[in-house]
Amino acid sequence: MKVESDKTDHFFKYNGEEYYFCCNGCLDSFKKEPGKYLKQKPKGLWERYLDRLAKSTGGKAMKCH
């Protein structure tokens, strides 16, 4: 459901972003478990590379020689 920010008094600021809700029930549910309702951002190229690197070295630092 899309809620227009200028037409509701139900909002919550989370991680620097404002989220708007149709009623207090939806607002309370979000406050309890925000991660359940937010999509996780996929990892970028660099993060995936670092994950593969850590996996291949067992978490130890790489050696050039």
C-alpha positions as CSV (number, residue, x, y, z in Angstrom):
1,M,0.0,0.0,0.0
2,K,1.3,3.4,-0.9
3,V,0.8,6.1,1.8
4,E,1.3,9.7,1.0
5,S,3.4,11.5,3.6
6,D,1.3,14.7,3.6
7,K,-1.9,12.7,4.4
8,T,-0.8,10.7,7.5
9,D,0.4,11.3,11.0
10,H,1.8,7.8,11.3
11,F,5.5,7.8,10.5
12,F,8.8,6.5,11.9
13,K,12.4,7.4,11.3
14,Y,14.7,4.4,10.9
15,N,18.3,4.5,9.8
16,G,18.0,8.1,8.6
17,E,14.9,7.4,6.5
18,E,11.3,8.3,7.2
19,Y,8.6,5.6,6.7
20,Y,4.9,6.4,6.6
21,F,2.0,4.2,7.6
22,C,-1.7,4.1,7.2
23,C,-2.5,3.3,10.9
24,N,-0.9,2.8,14.3
25,G,-1.2,-1.0,13.9
26,C,1.1,-1.0,10.9
27,L,3.5,1.5,12.5
28,D,3.7,-0.7,15.7
29,S,4.4,-3.8,13.6
30,F,7.2,-2.0,11.7
31,K,8.8,-0.7,14.9
32,K,8.9,-4.2,16.4
33,E,10.6,-5.8,13.3
34,P,11.7,-3.3,10.7
35,G,14.0,-5.8,9.0
36,K,11.1,-8.0,8.3
37,Y,9.5,-5.3,6.1
38,L,12.6,-3.8,4.4
39,K,14.3,-5.4,1.4
40,Q,17.9,-6.1,2.0
41,K,20.3,-4.4,-0.5
42,P,22.2,-6.9,-2.5
43,K,26.0,-6.9,-2.0
44,G,28.0,-4.9,-4.4
45,L,30.9,-6.1,-6.5
46,W,33.5,-5.1,-3.9
47,E,31.7,-6.8,-1.0
48,R,31.3,-10.0,-3.0
49,Y,35.0,-10.0,-3.9
50,L,36.0,-9.5,-0.3
51,D,33.7,-12.3,0.8
52,R,35.2,-14.7,-1.8
53,L,38.7,-13.6,-0.8
54,A,38.0,-14.2,2.9
55,K,36.6,-17.6,2.1
56,S,39.6,-18.6,0.0
57,T,42.1,-17.6,2.6
58,G,40.2,-18.8,5.6
59,G,39.9,-15.2,6.9
60,K,43.7,-14.7,7.0
61,A,45.5,-11.9,5.3
62,M,46.7,-12.4,1.7
63,K,50.4,-12.7,1.1
64,C,52.0,-11.5,-2.1
65,H,55.1,-13.7,-1.9
